[in-house]
Amino acid sequence: MQLSSCKGRAIIRDSWFDTLWIGGPGILLFLTLRSLFPIDVVPTASMEPTINVGDRVFVNKLHYARGGTPQRGEIVQFDSNFRNGLGDREPVKFIKRVVAIPGDTVAIEAGQLVVNGDAVKEDYVTLATKDYAEIHVPAEHYFVLGDNRDESYDSRFLGVIAEAQIQGRVSHTFSWSTLLTFPSRLHTDVH
């Protein structure tokens, strides 16, 4: 009777060891990938029609960490400097399109985005109804706008975004209506 009890414990111990041996690396890989390439749910309409409410976005945190810099037309995730959650410790992340890079001038005139004195063609955007006076984007800062201009809290209200606030580039969207999409509008040249 005692012999079968010892065998039972050995089988349970071996099963746990096998589970950890097989599952441990998978769990570690999952957690590593989740921190480097998070998938976040978009709670607002500020990026419609490109990214809809409830869509999930895949954020590539390595894209800029390897020395790249945000370019006009790219959609980025950044720390808004707002906090929420328990003790206001959780950063509130925003997703917006980079429309002006360091050294650019940017304005909105009659609903039209103007960068460096040239009107920008943006077929993916809901035009703004309010003008925005021209500003100069300083070094290591970016001017970001939502594609749904009248429903977006962006650089017109937050000011320019420091490069250090940018957490990654949005490279894919997932939604319930389509399993995986690679919209060309995610990375559109803005000149």
C-alpha positions in Angstrom: 0.0 0.0 0.0 2.8 2.4 0.8 4.7 1.4 -2.3 1.7 2.5 -4.6 1.4 5.8 -2.7 5.1 6.5 -3.4 4.6 5.7 -7.1 1.6 8.0 -7.2 3.6 10.9 -5.8 6.5 10.2 -8.2 4.1 10.2 -11.1 2.6 13.5 -10.0 6.1 15.0 -9.4 7.2 13.8 -12.9 4.1 15.2 -14.5 4.7 18.6 -12.9 8.3 18.5 -14.0 7.3 17.6 -17.6 4.6 20.4 -17.6 7.2 23.0 -16.5 9.8 21.7 -18.8 7.5 21.8 -21.8 5.3 24.7 -20.9 7.8 27.0 -19.1 9.7 28.1 -22.3 6.4 28.7 -24.0 5.0 30.9 -21.2 8.3 32.8 -21.1 8.2 33.3 -24.9 4.6 34.5 -24.7 5.4 37.0 -21.9 8.4 38.3 -23.8 6.5 38.7 -27.0 3.6 40.3 -25.2 5.9 43.0 -23.7 7.7 43.7 -27.0 4.6 43.5 -29.3 1.5 44.3 -27.2 -2.0 44.0 -28.6 -4.2 46.8 -27.3 -7.9 47.5 -27.8 -8.8 51.0 -29.3 -11.5 52.5 -27.1 -12.3 55.7 -29.1 -13.3 56.8 -32.6 -10.3 59.2 -32.9 -8.6 57.1 -35.7 -11.7 56.2 -37.7 -12.0 55.3 -40.5 -8.5 53.7 -40.4 -8.9 52.1 -37.0 -12.4 51.6 -35.5 -13.6 51.5 -32.0 -13.0 48.0 -30.5 -10.3 47.1 -33.1 -7.1 45.6 -31.6 -3.8 47.0 -32.7 -0.4 45.3 -32.8 2.3 47.7 -31.6 5.9 47.0 -32.6 8.0 48.4 -29.8 11.2 47.2 -31.4 10.7 49.3 -34.6 12.0 52.6 -33.0 14.1 50.9 -30.3 16.5 49.7 -33.1 17.3 53.2 -34.1 14.4 54.1 -36.4 12.5 57.3 -36.0 8.9 58.0 -36.6 8.1 59.2 -40.2 5.2 61.2 -41.5 2.2 59.0 -42.1 3.1 56.3 -39.5 0.6 55.5 -36.8 2.3 55.4 -33.4 1.3 54.6 -29.8 2.6 57.0 -27.2 2.3 57.7 -23.5 -0.1 60.7 -23.2 1.3 61.6 -19.7 -2.2 61.0 -18.3 -2.5 58.3 -15.6 -5.4 56.1 -14.4 -6.0 52.9 -12.5 -5.2 52.1 -9.0 -3.3 55.1 -7.6 -3.1 56.7 -11.0 -0.1 54.5 -11.9 -1.2 53.2 -15.3 -0.2 55.2 -18.3 -2.9 56.2 -20.7 -1.7 55.2 -24.2 -2.9 57.1 -27.3 -2.7 56.0 -30.9 -2.3 58.8 -33.5 -0.8 59.5 -36.9 2.5 61.4 -37.2 1.9 64.3 -39.5 4.9 66.5 -38.8 8.5 65.5 -37.8 11.2 67.6 -36.1 11.9 70.8 -38.1 8.6 70.9 -39.9 6.0 73.6 -39.7 2.4 72.5 -39.4 -1.0 74.1 -39.5 -4.7 73.4 -40.4 -6.3 75.9 -42.7 -9.9 75.5 -43.8 -9.9 71.9 -42.7 -6.7 71.1 -44.7 -3.5 69.9 -43.2 -0.5 72.1 -44.3 3.0 70.9 -43.6 6.0 73.1 -44.6 3.7 75.4 -46.5 2.2 72.6 -48.7 -1.3 71.2 -48.5 -1.3 67.5 -47.7 -3.6 65.1 -49.5 -5.2 62.8 -46.9 -7.9 60.6 -48.4 -8.1 58.6 -45.1 -9.1 61.4 -42.9 -12.3 63.1 -41.7 -11.4 66.8 -42.1 -11.1 69.2 -39.2 -13.7 71.9 -38.9 -11.4 74.3 -36.9 -8.2 75.9 -38.0 -5.0 75.5 -36.2 -2.3 78.2 -36.3 1.1 77.3 -37.8 3.7 76.0 -35.3 7.3 74.8 -35.7 8.0 71.3 -34.5 11.1 71.3 -32.3 13.9 68.8 -32.3 13.1 65.3 -30.9 9.3 66.1 -31.0 6.4 65.1 -33.3 3.0 66.5 -34.2 0.4 63.8 -34.2 -3.3 63.9 -35.2 -6.2 61.4 -35.2 -7.7 60.6 -38.6 -11.1 61.6 -37.2 -10.0 65.2 -36.6 -13.1 66.5 -34.8 -13.2 63.5 -32.5 -9.5 63.4 -31.6 -7.6 64.6 -28.6 -4.2 65.1 -30.2 -1.3 67.5 -30.6 -3.7 70.4 -31.1 -4.6 70.0 -27.5 -1.6 68.1 -26.0 1.1 69.9 -27.8 4.0 68.2 -29.6 4.9 64.7 -28.5 8.5 64.1 -27.3 10.2 61.2 -29.0 10.8 59.6 -25.6 6.9 59.3 -25.2 6.6 57.2 -28.3 6.3 53.5 -27.4 6.0 51.9 -30.8 4.6 51.8 -34.3 1.2 50.4 -35.0 1.8 47.8 -37.7 -1.4 45.7 -37.8 -5.0 45.9 -36.8 -7.3 43.0 -35.7 -11.0 43.2 -35.6 -13.9 40.8 -35.2 -15.1 41.5 -38.8 -11.8 40.5 -40.3 -9.3 38.2 -38.6 -6.2 40.1 -39.7 -5.9 43.2 -41.8 -2.9 45.0 -43.2 -4.5 48.3 -44.2 -2.3 50.4 -46.5 -3.6 53.4 -44.6 -1.5 52.5 -41.6 1.6 53.8 -43.2 0.8 56.5 -45.6 3.4 59.1 -46.7 2.5 62.6 -45.5 4.4 65.1 -47.5 
